[in-house]
Structures are given as structure tokens and as C-alpha cells.
Amino acid sequence: MRSAMRGLIRGVGFGVVPAALLLTAVTGCSGEPGKDKRAGSAASPAKKADSAGSADAGAGAVAKKGGSVGGAGSPCALPVTFDLAAGWQPEAVDTDGEFGALTQGPVTLTCEIDAKPAGNIGFLRVWTGSEKSADVRADLKAFVAEEAAHRDQETYTDLTVDGLDAAEIVYVNTSDALDAPKKERALALATPKGVVVLHLGGLDSAEHDAMLPAYELAKRTLQDA
């Protein structure tokens, strides 16, 4: 059942499945770059521009830690480690299964962290690549170009995370496959083992905002493994 759902639920982040169809499935189964900015560190990021014209509902909240992922013994073996918000459930993606490997830009989907046990509809997804990054922002742009072919209000920010080059984008996915435009964001990190991308989508912008504290917790605790 999990494998059958993954192809449908991927549409939450990838702009493939209308939100109404996705909500039914979940219920039954339980571009031009935007304005450039620079920031010194993910631990003390610059003030974020709002990509949808209104304040992010979850921006001021702090997620309670419920575990970590990426290290030895965790459900997902990753080149990085980071903390998970309480209730969020990680699961490794079977790249040899029914749907095969899903690749976007230089990275392949490796781990899906489900927000549903915590009360939200969406995923924090981890994508990994085997090649060392020569330009992490270019890698991020290549990822986003395939993740959301149609988008608006893009804001890129350059970061340093755990001493490594990183880049982040906040944008609005305007794909025709969606019921309405929705907020998304992604962070790319150039690790010695290859580029890693964290992507946060959500059923809609309201769900995205509600899941922001979990994303910020992951970003704040992100470390090279």
C-alpha cells in the first residue's frame, strides 16, 4: 500500500496531483531566478522574504524535537544528519521498487519524512546526489526547475551550514496541475559525499506554513555526517 501511495502522494511536492485528489487518497489510506540575498549562517539566517505576500503562519513557532535521522541506525542512511519534529515519521525510499528511482536535477529521492502522524498533510523530502557540487546554487536551480516547472515569487539565499556551502529557495508553485498556487521551499547543501537537498511542500500553503517549524528545526540542526 505504501508503494502504491507514494506515486500519488509525490504530487504534493512535485505539482503532479491536484490537492483534492491527494486529500481523498490520504483519507482513504489511513523559470527566472528571483531576488538574490546572502546570509552568513543557517544558525542565524537573514530575515526571510515572504514568498506568497503574507506572513508565514508557522514562522514564529518552534518545533519540539522527536528524534533525528541520517545517522547510524536511523531509517534513512544519509550524508547528513538533522533533528526531526515530534511525530514526523521518516522512511527510506526504495529506488529499486515499483516506481524506481526518482531523480530531479543532480539528486535522487532518498528519504520521505511524513508529517501525517503529527497532524499535517505533507512531507519533508531528502534528495541526495553522488557527485560533489561545483556550484550548489546551480544544483538547487536544476532541482527546482524539475520539481516545479511553473513558479513565481522566487527568493534565493546563499548560506553556510556546518561550514559547508548551501543555498535556499522560497517560491510559489504555480503548476496548472494544482488546485491553487502554493508555497514551497528547498535547501541544497554541498557535502563531501555529494549535494543534498531538503524540500518542503505540503498539500497547500496553509499546510506548508504549519510545517515550517519542522523544516526550520531540520535546517538549524543540519550537519555533515
N, C-alpha and C positions, 0 to 999 in steps of 0.2 A: 504493500500500500504506500509506503514511504517513497519508493522509487517512482511509482505512478504519479504521486502528488508532486514530486519535485519538478517535473517538466511543466506542470501548470503553475505552481507557486513561483517558479523563477520569473514569471511575468510580472510579479510585484516589483522586482528591481529592474527588469530588463525592458519594460514597456511593451510586453507581448500580449498579455491577457488583460481584458477590461476588468476594472475593480469589482464590478457587480458579479461577474463570473467567478472571480477568485474567492469572493466572500462566500458564495454558495458552496464552492468546493471545500473551503476550510470548515464551514459549519457542518457539512455532511460527513467529513472525515474526523471529527472528534468524537560644421559649426565654427564660429569665430570665438577665440578666447576672449574672456571678459576682462574686467579691470584687474590689473596686477597689483599685488601688495607683497610686502616682505615682513617676516616676523622672525624674532631671534630664536625662539624655542617653543616646542609644543607645551612645555610645562607652564609657560607664561605667554600664551598666544596674544596676538594683536586683536583688538576689538573687531568682531566679525561683522561683515556687511550682511544684511538680511536679504536673502535671495528671492523672497516672494512678496516683499513690500510690507510685511508686518512682522512684529516681534515673534521669535520662536517661543512657543509655549513652554518647552522644556529647558530652555537655555539656562535658567537660574537654578534648576533642580540639581541635586547631587545623587547619583545612583549608589545604592548600597552594594558593596562587593559580595558576590556569591560564589566566588571561585576564580580560577584562571584557566587559560587554555594555551596550548602551544608547547608546553614543556613535556618532560618525560612522564608517561602515564596518562596524559590528557587525551581526550577523544580525538583531537586533531594534532598531528605532528606537523609543526610549522617552523619556519626560520626565525620566528619571533614569538614572544610571549606577551600576554596582556591580561588584565583582570576582566572578569565578566560581571555584569549586573546580576543581582539576586533573581533567580527564576529563569534566566536565559539558558537555553539548552544547546550546547554545541554538538555537531555531528559531522564526521568526515564525509566528504563526497566521494562516492565510488566512481572513479573516472573510467572504469572498465565495465560498468553496468549497462543497463538497457539504453540509457541516453548517451553514454560515452562521455568523453571529456568535453567540457565547455570552455572555450578559450576566447578571450577578448583582448585585443592588443597583444602585449607580450606576456600575459598572465593567464593561468588556468584556475577555474574554481576548485578550491581545495576543502573549504570548511564552511558550513552554514550554521549560524547561531540563531536559534529560533526564539522570538520574543513571545510567542503564544502562551507558554506556561506562566509568563509574567503579566499577561493580560493585554498584550498588544498584537497586532497583525503585521508581521514583517520580519526581516532577517538582517543581521549584521553578517555580511559575507566576506570571506577571506580568499583572495586570489593570489597565487604565487607564480613566479617565473624562475627559470633555471639560469638565465643569463644575467650577468652583472649589469647594472644600469649605468649608461654613459650620461644620461640626461633624464632625471626622474620626472621632471615636469612633462617632457615629451612622452614618456611612458604613460603618465596619467592621462594626457590628452588622447593618446591612442586608445586607452581603455574606455574613456568616456564616449568617444566617437562611436564605438560599437555598442556600448551599454544604452546610450540614449542618442539616437541619430538626430533627433529634433529636440532642441533645448533652448533655454532663454535665461537671462539674468545670471550669467556665469561670473563667478569671482574666484580667481586663483590666489593662493597664498603659498609662499615658499617658507619652509620650516626646517629646523634641525631637531631630530628626535633621537635621543640616546646617542648623540654625537654623529648621527648619520643624516645625509641629505634626504629631505622629504618635501612633498608638495601636496596641497589640499585644494579641492574644488567644492564650492557650493553652487547649486544650479537648480533650475526648474525644468523637469522633463515634460516636454510638450508633445509627446508622441500621439498620433491620431488613434492608436490602439487603446489609449487611456480614456476613462470617463471624463477626466478633467486634468489639467496640468498639476504636477505635484513636485514637492521639494525632494531633492536627493543630494547626497554628498559623498565624497570619496577621499581617501588619504593614501598616497603612494610613498613607500619607504624603500630606499636603496640599501639593501643589506649585502654583506659579503657573499651570500649564497644566491642572490638574485632579488629582483624587485618584488615587494609585497604590497597589495592593495586591499584596504579595508573599505567596503562600500555599504552605506546605509540607505535603504529605500523606504519601503513601507507601503501599505495599502493606499494611503492618500497623505496629504500634507499634515493633517491632524495627527495621524499615527506617526508620521515621521517626527514631528515635534515632540510627541510623547516619548519617543525612543531616544531622543537626543542625549539624555543623561547617560545612557548605557554606552553610546558611541563616544562621548567625551571621557568616560571612565577608561575605555579601551585605549583611546588616544593618549590620555595622560599617563598611562602605565605601560605603554608600548615599549618593548625592549628587544634588542637583538639577542637571539637565543645562542 
